[in-house]
Amino acid sequence: MVKPLAFKGDKKSKKRKRVETDTAETDPPSSRDLATTTTTPAAPAAEDDDSWVTADIVTDVSGPIIVVLPTEPPTCIACDPNGKVFVSAIENMIEGDPSSAEPHDVRQVWIANRVAGMQSFSLKGHHGKYLGCDKFGILSATHEAANAEDSFTIIPCPEGPGFLALQTARDKFLSVDEDKASPEIRGDAETIGFTSTFRIRMQARFKPKLKVAKEEKAKGKISRKELEEAAGRKLDDQEVKRLKRARREGNYHEAILDVKVKGKHDKYA
């Protein structure tokens, strides 16, 4: 489930402790009460990572994203509650660098999901409707259910990792026009060029490489005491290192069994 978006400067809400009252003894607990009192395992740290990173390749794209446009100053694709798509200025950046862009307005955020059985993606706006492009190249976000016009193929650009283009269902490309009084985003470019080369920024917890790296790091986090309890004896430094490596590589159970067997042989030697 996608967590509510948090922006820089927002105050984090503090969880309040529930105060038991006399009515708690007679009234049945609500489903929400059960959800808060049921013991569940602690969530991994990766799920709490709300930082934003660049999608380097197509397979990185997932979850909340912003599509950064090649304008000066940097802008991104946004939409209002009525589904009107417009170009929005980006305020959250480090020294104006678009590769560090983060959203400051929920209207700038889209939820990217791969269309089942296809290579294309759907982009859902903050108001629950999908970004689409009609035959005239006009973008809007008014459909509650995604159709053919509401899917986009993400294509890597020659500039290298981190530069991507969005292709419509009609094989045209999204591009930004800066020649007008205010930049305009359209979906009728014939080829990939500078104006159709975008950056996609996404939340780090959805990026596959970072998720795998954090999962592997979490697997390796086990104390010497826990390892010795599992082995049933004291372990030397080399055994501890070997078992931690085995946890990261996925063969921990075989390794701990070998350590136990070795311990028995040493005991009766």
N, C-alpha and C positions, 0 to 999 in steps of 0.2 A: 504494500500500500504506500502510495506517495505521501510523504509528510508535508504538512503545511509549509510554505516557503517562508524563510526568514531573511530579512534584509539587514544591511549594515545599519547600526543605530537603533534597531528594535530592541526593546527590553525583553529579556527572557522571562516568561511567566513562571512564578514559583508555585510548586505544588502545595496545597493547603492540607493540613492534617484533618481528617474527619473526626468530628466530635460525636461520640455516642450519646444518644438521648433515650428517654424512657420508651419512645415509640419504636426504637430499634428492636425491643424485645418482643413486640407483637406483630409489627408489619413485616411481611416477607421481603427479602432483599431484592432490589432491582437487578436487571442484567448488568447495568453499569457498575453497581456495587460489587457484583460477583467478579466482573472483569478486573476491578482494581484490587480485590483481595486475593484472587487466585495466584498461587505461587507460580511464577514463570521464570525460565532461565534468563539471566542478564543478556541484553542485546549486545551484539558485538560493536566495537567502537566504530567500525566502518559505517554503520547505519546512522551514526550521529554526525558524520562529516558533511557539513553544509557548505564547504568551500567550493569554489567554481574553478574548473580547469578547461582546457581546450580539447575538443574531440579531434584527435590526430588523424583517425581513419574512419571510414564509414561504419564499421562494426562497433565503434565506441559510442555512437549516438544512441541515447536512451534516456528516458525520464525527462525532467525539466531542462529546457534549453533556452538560450537566446541566440538569435541569428544576427551576427554582427556584420554590418554592411561596410563596403570600402569607401566611406565618405570622409570628408574632413570638415568638422570634427566627426569622430565615429558615431554611428547611429545603429539602430536595430529595427527589426520588423515588430510591430505591435498592432493591437486591435482594441477598439472600444467595446462597451457592453452590447452595442447594436450590431457588432460584426464588421464595422468599417475598419479596413486595414490601413495603417499609416506608418510613416517613418518617425521613430522616436529617438530623441537625443539620449545618449548614455552618460550618466553622471558618475557612476562608480567605476573608476579606472585609476591605475597608478601612472601618474605623469602623462596622461593622455594616450597610453599604450592600449590599443584595442585587444591585444592578446591577454590583457588582465581584466577585461570588462566583466562586470557583474550587473544584474538588474537592480533597479531601485524602485521599479513600479511593476506590479503584478501583470499589467497589460503587455509587458514586454516578454512574458514567459509563455512558452509553448511546451506541451507534453508530447514528446516524440515516442511513437510506438511503431514497430515494424508491422506491416499489413500481413496477416496470416497467409502463408503459402506464396508470398511475393517478396521481391527485393525492395519494394517501395515502403515509404513511411507515411503515417498520418500525423498531423500536428494539431493537437487540441488546445484551444485558447483557454484563458482564465475563466471564461463564461460557459465553458462546457461544449463549445461548438468548434467545428473543424475548419482549418484554413483550406481554401479551395481557389481554383483559377479557372475562369470561364474561357470560351473560345476567342474572346477579344483580348485576353491577357490581363483582365481585371481581377484583382485578388479581393476575397471577402471571407468572412468566417461566420456563416449563418446556418450551416447544416448541423443538426443534432446527431445525425448518423452519417458516417463517412461514406462517400460514394467514389466513383472513378475519378471525378474532378478534384477530390480531396486527398489525393495521394501524390507523393513526390519521391522521385528517385534521387538519392544523394550520390554525387559523383566526385571522386578525388580530382583535384586540379593539378596542372603541371608545376605549380609553384612548390609543391611538396606537402609533407604532413601538416595538418592543421588548416589547409585551404580546401574548401569544398564548394560545389555548385548544386543548386536544387533544380531538377528537371521536372516539368509538369507531365501530366498524362498525355498531352499532345506533343511531346518531345520538344517543347520550348523551354527556355531557361529563365529563372527569376533574375532580374537585374534592377539596378537602381539608377535613376536618371537625376543627375544633379544640375541639369541645365535650366530647370524651372525655378521659380521663386523659392520653393521648398522641395527637398528631395522627394521623389516618388518611386515606389516599388511597383514593378510590373512583372508579368509572366509571359512575355512574348519575344524574348531575345532568341535569335537563331543559333548563336554559338556561345561558347564559354569565352569570356574576355575579362578584362579588369573589373568592369562594373557588375559582373555576375560571379565573381570569386568572393566567397564569404568565409567568415570564421564562425564556427558553432561552439559556443561555450556551454558547459553542462556541469551538473553537480558531481563532485568527485566520487561520491558513493555509488554512482551508477556506472562509472567507467570500468570496463572489465579488467584491465591490467591492474588498476589500483585495488579493485575488490579482491583479486587473486593474491596480490602482494600482501594485503592486510590479513587475509585469511591464513596465508602461510605463516606470517609473523605471529598471528594469534595461536596457531597450532604449536609453534615452537616455545610459547610461553608456558613453561611448567617449572615448578620449583624443584630443587634437589630433594627436599623433604618428600614431595609427592612421588617423585621417582623412586626414592628409597622405600616408601610405603608400598608402592606397587611391586617392587622387586623383593620385598621382605627382608632386606639386609642393607648394610652400608655399601655405598658405591664409591669407586674412585673417580677422579676427574675425567679420565678417558671414557669411562662407562656413561657418565652423565652427558658428555658431549655427544656420544654415539646415540643415546636414546633421544636426545633433543633433535638431532638431525633426522632420526627415524620418524619422529612425529611430523616434521615438515615434509618428508618425502612419502609418507603414507604407509610405512611398514613398521609402525611402532609395536604392534602386537607381536610380530615375529621377533623383534629385537628384545622386547622385555622377557619373552619366553626364553630366549637364548641366555639372557642374564640370569634368570632364575635357575636354569639347568646348570650353568657354570657355578653358581653359588652352592648348589647341592653337591657337585663334584668336589669343590674345594673343602666343603664341610667334612666329607668322608675320606678325603685323601690322606 
